[in-house]
Amino acid sequence: MAKQYGSYLGGFSGTLGPAVGYMWNGVWCMRSRPQHVHNPRTAKQIEHRNMFKAEVQLAARLRWAVINGLRETAREAHMTPFNLFVSLNQHCFSLKDGALEVDYSRLSLSTGPVAPVETAGVTVDDGNVLNISFEKNPLRLSCSQYDSVYLYVYAPSSGEGFLAAPVYRRSKQLSVSLPDSFAGQEVHLYLMVKNERGEWSETTYGGCLAMEPTQGVDDAAAIGLSALEHKGSSESESNINESPAKSNEATPPDEGYRRGPNANSATT
């Protein structure tokens, strides 16, 4: 790999004679053009490519968690968050009859040195209100009571995710009302902790729940409407910089931020 310095073209991408120009990590680079491409397209090769494609599409659906929970570690490893997600979760994926099968209970959506929390109990009230209690420091590691605990809810059938407003580690409980579009779907719960320096913990799997269907509403129509409403939603990261208000109240706020399929997300 050669870097492009002072090129009369000002940096270029694509083929130029025997050279190929491209940008890597914001730097214009250049390499020789391959003379021959060995691409036998064997059955195993095609299967591996299909699985990798499906894994990247899943990472796109989990966009918020992947970009934020894995960004710092990916930067240190000179990788993108999506590539790191695929690397960390290879043991969770398998391909059966051309379809990707995922072990959602073992997914890593965040990684880092911060002490994680441990789920102590999950209950559902009124059909869509999740109440989660957690042990604030099960590994007895050094941590702060002001670490922010985030809940991420993911529904595989619709590809919709929901980020609950954070609570402090010291509160030991989190409650959130899910949108109606999650009704009738199977959802997976993930807890992640972020400290005041922006570092993250390993992911804690909170379990799998089957949400009750909404009475008198066609679930498929409700899910489709939700996807359309949020198709053009902003991917601003301002929400992730929010911290719970420092107060003596242990009850978490009853609001959240939705991250559903949008125009920039890949779908499977």
URFEN-V518743 format. One record per pair of residues at least 4 apart in sequence whose C-alpha atoms are under 6 Angstrom apart, sorted by the first residue. I is the first residue (numbers start at 0). J is the second residue. D is the distance in Angstrom with one decimal. If there is no record, write none. Layout:
# URFEN-V518743
I_J_D + I_J_D
This chain:
# URFEN-V518743
0_29_5.9 + 0_30_5.2 + 1_28_5.5 + 1_29_5.1 + 2_27_5.9 + 2_28_4.2 + 2_29_6.0 + 3_27_5.4 + 3_28_5.3 + 6_10_5.9 + 10_27_5.9 + 11_20_5.4 + 12_20_4.2 + 12_21_4.4 + 13_19_5.4 + 13_20_5.2 + 14_18_5.9 + 14_19_4.5 + 17_31_6.0 + 17_32_5.2 + 18_30_5.8 + 18_31_4.6 + 18_32_5.1 + 19_29_5.6 + 19_30_5.4 + 19_31_5.9 + 19_32_5.6 + 20_28_5.8 + 20_29_4.4 + 21_27_5.9 + 21_28_5.4 + 22_26_5.4 + 22_27_4.4 + 22_28_5.7 + 40_44_5.9 + 56_265_5.2 + 58_62_6.0 + 59_264_5.5 + 59_265_5.7 + 60_158_6.0 + 62_66_6.0 + 64_68_5.4 + 64_108_5.7 + 65_69_5.6 + 65_108_5.6 + 66_70_5.4 + 66_80_5.6 + 68_108_5.9 + 68_109_3.9 + 69_73_5.9 + 69_80_5.5 + 69_109_5.1 + 70_80_5.4 + 73_78_4.9 + 73_79_5.7 + 73_80_5.4 + 74_78_6.0 + 91_101_5.5 + 91_102_4.9 + 92_100_5.8 + 92_101_4.9 + 93_99_5.9 + 93_100_5.2 + 94_98_5.5 + 94_99_4.7 + 94_100_5.9 + 107_202_5.6 + 108_202_6.0 + 109_201_5.4 + 109_202_5.4 + 110_199_5.9 + 110_200_5.2 + 110_201_4.3 + 111_199_4.8 + 111_200_4.7 + 111_201_5.9 + 112_200_5.7 + 113_199_5.4 + 113_200_4.3 + 114_140_5.8 + 114_200_5.8 + 115_200_5.3 + 116_134_5.6 + 116_135_5.1 + 116_136_5.6 + 117_133_5.3 + 117_134_5.0 + 118_133_4.4 + 118_205_5.8 + 119_132_5.3 + 119_133_4.7 + 120_131_5.8 + 120_132_5.3 + 121_130_5.7 + 121_131_4.6 + 122_130_5.2 + 123_128_5.4 + 123_129_4.8 + 124_128_5.0 + 126_211_5.6 + 127_176_5.7 + 127_177_5.4 + 128_175_5.6 + 128_176_4.3 + 129_174_5.5 + 129_175_5.3 + 130_173_5.9 + 130_174_4.4 + 131_172_5.6 + 131_173_5.2 + 132_171_5.7 + 132_172_4.2 + 133_171_5.2 + 133_172_5.9 + 135_168_5.6 + 135_171_5.9 + 144_168_5.2 + 144_169_4.9 + 145_167_5.3 + 146_167_5.6 + 146_168_5.4 + 146_193_5.8 + 146_194_4.5 + 147_165_5.7 + 147_166_5.6 + 147_167_4.8 + 147_192_5.6 + 147_193_5.2 + 148_165_5.3 + 148_166_5.4 + 148_167_5.9 + 148_168_5.9 + 148_191_5.8 + 148_192_4.5 + 149_165_4.9 + 149_190_5.7 + 149_191_5.2 + 150_162_6.0 + 150_163_5.4 + 150_189_5.7 + 150_190_4.8 + 151_161_5.7 + 151_162_4.8 + 151_188_6.0 + 151_189_5.1 + 152_160_5.5 + 152_161_5.0 + 152_187_5.7 + 152_188_4.8 + 153_159_5.9 + 153_160_4.4 + 153_186_5.4 + 153_187_5.3 + 154_158_5.6 + 154_159_5.5 + 154_185_6.0 + 154_186_4.5 + 159_259_4.2 + 159_260_6.0 + 160_258_4.9 + 160_259_5.3 + 161_256_6.0 + 161_257_4.3 + 161_258_5.3 + 162_255_5.8 + 162_256_4.9 + 162_257_5.7 + 163_255_4.0 + 163_256_5.8 + 164_254_5.9 + 164_255_4.7 + 165_243_5.9 + 166_243_5.4 + 166_251_5.7 + 170_249_4.8 + 173_251_5.7 + 175_253_5.3 + 180_221_5.5 + 180_222_4.8 + 182_210_5.4 + 182_211_5.5 + 182_212_4.6 + 182_213_5.6 + 183_210_5.0 + 183_211_4.9 + 183_212_3.8 + 184_209_5.9 + 184_210_5.5 + 185_208_5.7 + 185_209_4.4 + 186_207_5.7 + 186_208_5.4 + 187_206_5.9 + 187_207_4.5 + 188_205_4.7 + 188_206_5.6 + 189_203_5.7 + 189_204_4.7 + 189_205_5.3 + 190_202_6.0 + 190_203_5.0 + 191_202_5.3 + 192_199_5.6 + 192_200_5.2 + 193_197_6.0 + 193_198_5.5 + 193_199_4.5 + 194_198_5.5 + 226_230_5.8 + 226_260_5.9 + 230_261_3.9 + 230_262_5.5 + 231_261_5.7 + 260_264_6.0
